[in-house]
Amino acid sequence: MPIKPPPTTWHCPKCQWRKTVSPKSDALQAGVEWFDHCPQCGCRELESREATALERIAASLKL
């Protein structure tokens, strides 16, 4: 059975772009819920981690 991933915060160390996403299913859309490069500067060395409780709340309010 597929399992939805936890909310994740993506961060670009080059330009400081940051985005927290909360996937609705296990099928992740590139550039929406999953990133292989920074959409702002193109850097490929993005960092990702599980979102904190505060980041989860902030992301849900941006809907």
N, CA, C and O of each residue as an XYZ file, in Angstrom:
252
protein
N       0.844     -1.177      0.000
C       0.000      0.000      0.000
C       0.895      1.247      0.000
O       1.797      1.355      0.830
N       0.658      2.174     -0.908
C       1.446      3.402     -0.979
C       1.258      4.240      0.293
O       0.177      4.282      0.880
N       2.331      4.892      0.690
C       2.294      5.747      1.877
C       2.693      7.162      1.478
O       3.731      7.373      0.850
N       1.868      8.115      1.845
C       2.128      9.518      1.533
C       3.328      9.999      2.357
O       3.385      9.730      3.557
N       4.287     10.704      1.742
C       5.444     11.204      2.469
C       5.061     12.343      3.420
O       4.039     13.000      3.219
N       5.867     12.577      4.441
C       5.560     13.662      5.382
C       5.804     15.027      4.745
O       6.496     15.112      3.730
N       5.254     16.086      5.314
C       5.536     17.426      4.811
C       7.045     17.677      4.830
O       7.740     17.299      5.773
N       7.530     18.316      3.781
C       8.962     18.527      3.604
C       9.244     19.991      3.329
O       8.483     20.665      2.636
N      10.352     20.474      3.883
C      10.812     21.830      3.603
C      12.042     21.734      2.713
O      13.010     21.047      3.036
N      11.985     22.440      1.582
C      13.089     22.503      0.620
C      13.773     23.849      0.791
O      13.105     24.862      0.996
N      15.103     23.868      0.708
C      15.871     25.093      0.902
C      17.058     25.131     -0.061
O      17.768     24.141     -0.235
N      17.255     26.289     -0.679
C      18.402     26.492     -1.571
C      19.485     27.250     -0.797
O      19.241     28.371     -0.351
N      20.670     26.667     -0.630
C      21.734     27.353      0.105
C      22.339     28.525     -0.670
O      23.011     29.372     -0.082
N      22.106     28.580     -1.975
C      22.699     29.634     -2.803
C      21.883     30.931     -2.738
O      22.444     31.994     -2.471
N      20.576     30.859     -2.976
C      19.754     32.077     -3.019
C      18.779     32.196     -1.843
O      18.036     33.172     -1.749
N      18.782     31.210     -0.954
C      17.933     31.191      0.254
C      16.443     30.968     -0.048
O      15.605     31.215      0.819
N      16.099     30.511     -1.248
C      14.717     30.142     -1.559
C      14.296     29.026     -0.607
O      15.104     28.161     -0.269
N      13.053     29.042     -0.179
C      12.556     28.027      0.745
C      11.087     27.764      0.449
O      10.324     28.689      0.173
N      10.697     26.494      0.509
C       9.295     26.132      0.302
C       8.982     24.886      1.113
O       9.758     23.931      1.128
N       7.836     24.903      1.787
C       7.348     23.747      2.520
C       6.162     23.183      1.756
O       5.226     23.908      1.419
N       6.208     21.877      1.485
C       5.130     21.216      0.751
C       4.567     20.073      1.586
O       5.285     19.410      2.334
N       3.280     19.865      1.440
C       2.598     18.771      2.118
C       1.887     17.942      1.053
O       0.761     18.258      0.668
N       2.538     16.882      0.575
C       1.955     16.076     -0.505
C       0.595     15.488     -0.124
O       0.379     15.081      1.017
N      -0.302     15.453     -1.082
C      -1.631     14.895     -0.844
C      -1.672     13.386     -1.105
O      -2.615     12.707     -0.699
N      -0.636     12.866     -1.788
C      -0.558     11.428     -2.048
C       0.902     11.042     -2.224
O       1.795     11.872     -2.052
N       1.145      9.789     -2.565
C       2.519      9.327     -2.770
C       3.021      9.644     -4.183
O       4.197      9.435     -4.478
N       2.156     10.138     -5.046
C       2.551     10.520     -6.404
C       2.976     11.986     -6.387
O       2.134     12.884     -6.412
N       4.291     12.224     -6.346
C       4.813     13.579     -6.231
C       5.018     14.205     -7.602
O       5.521     13.561     -8.522
N       4.626     15.463     -7.728
C       4.794     16.203     -8.983
C       6.097     16.993     -8.918
O       6.311     17.762     -7.981
N       6.960     16.807     -9.901
C       8.216     17.555     -9.970
C       7.920     19.042    -10.122
O       7.087     19.431    -10.942
N       8.593     19.867     -9.342
C       8.396     21.304     -9.397
C       7.227     21.804     -8.586
O       7.002     23.011     -8.500
N       6.478     20.894     -7.989
C       5.337     21.268     -7.152
C       5.531     20.711     -5.741
O       5.474     21.454     -4.761
N       5.759     19.401     -5.645
C       5.934     18.738     -4.346
C       7.325     18.121     -4.180
O       7.691     17.673     -3.094
N       8.080     18.105     -5.255
C       9.423     17.538     -5.255
C      10.285     18.379     -6.184
O       9.839     18.754     -7.269
N      11.522     18.683     -5.772
C      12.386     19.567     -6.559
C      13.756     18.930     -6.758
O      14.333     18.392     -5.813
N      14.284     18.988     -7.984
C      15.648     18.522     -8.239
C      16.579     19.710     -8.467
O      17.795     19.542     -8.551
N      16.003     20.922     -8.569
C      16.794     22.143     -8.670
C      15.950     23.309     -8.146
O      14.726     23.215     -8.061
N      16.613     24.387     -7.804
C      15.929     25.574     -7.288
C      15.170     26.265     -8.420
O      15.764     26.572     -9.453
N      13.872     26.517     -8.247
C      13.114     27.188     -9.303
C      13.489     28.666     -9.449
O      13.155     29.297    -10.453
N      14.171     29.206     -8.463
C      14.543     30.615     -8.507
C      15.900     30.844     -9.175
O      16.025     31.731    -10.019
N      16.930     30.051     -8.808
C      18.276     30.306     -9.346
C      18.857     29.120    -10.124
O      19.904     29.256    -10.757
N      18.191     27.958    -10.085
C      18.657     26.803    -10.844
C      19.681     25.933    -10.130
O      20.137     24.941    -10.700
N      20.056     26.273     -8.904
C      21.034     25.497     -8.134
C      20.533     24.060     -7.952
O      19.363     23.847     -7.635
N      21.409     23.086     -8.150
C      21.022     21.683     -8.032
C      21.355     21.086     -6.661
O      21.141     19.893     -6.446
N      21.865     21.881     -5.748
C      22.255     21.370     -4.432
C      21.243     21.758     -3.361
O      21.605     22.324     -2.330
N      19.966     21.449     -3.615
C      18.912     21.758     -2.658
C      19.031     20.874     -1.423
O      19.503     19.739     -1.486
N      18.592     21.426     -0.310
C      18.536     20.676      0.935
C      17.066     20.412      1.247
O      16.214     21.262      0.989
N      16.772     19.261      1.788
C      15.398     18.962      2.182
C      15.409     18.294      3.546
O      16.347     17.583      3.906
N      14.334     18.543      4.298
C      14.181     17.930      5.613
C      12.696     17.884      5.946
O      11.882     18.561      5.317
N      12.361     17.089      6.932
C      10.966     17.027      7.357
C      10.578     18.375      7.961
O      11.326     18.939      8.759
N       9.423     18.881      7.586
C       8.960     20.191      8.046
C       8.658     20.178      9.536
O       8.182     19.183     10.082
N       8.946     21.310     10.186
C       8.609     21.462     11.602
C       7.107     21.722     11.725
O       6.432     21.978     10.728
N       6.597     21.657     12.934
C       5.168     21.894     13.168
C       4.770     23.295     12.717
O       3.707     23.474     12.122
N       5.604     24.280     12.994
C       5.306     25.656     12.596
C       5.299     25.805     11.080
O       4.442     26.500     10.534
N       6.233     25.169     10.397
C       6.268     25.213      8.930
C       5.046     24.530      8.330
O       4.519     24.981      7.312
N       4.594     23.452      8.950
C       3.385     22.757      8.466
C       2.165     23.661      8.568
O       1.353     23.727      7.645
N       2.040     24.353      9.691
C       0.899     25.261      9.892
C       0.952     26.400      8.879
O      -0.059     26.733      8.262
N       2.140     27.001      8.705
C       2.285     28.107      7.754
C       1.948     27.651      6.328
O       1.289     28.379      5.587
N       2.392     26.464      5.946
C       2.112     25.948      4.604
C       0.614     25.706      4.414
O       0.084     25.949      3.330
N      -0.063     25.236      5.440
C      -1.497     24.974      5.303
C      -2.291     26.279      5.202
O      -3.358     26.306      4.588
N      -1.783     27.350      5.794
C      -2.482     28.642      5.728
C      -2.304     29.313      4.376
O      -3.108     30.172      4.015
N      -1.275     28.948      3.617
C      -1.024     29.548      2.308
C      -1.910     28.971      1.222
O      -1.874     29.456      0.091
N      -2.702     27.955      1.521
C      -3.585     27.351      0.523
C      -4.540     28.384      0.045
O      -5.383     28.100     -0.805
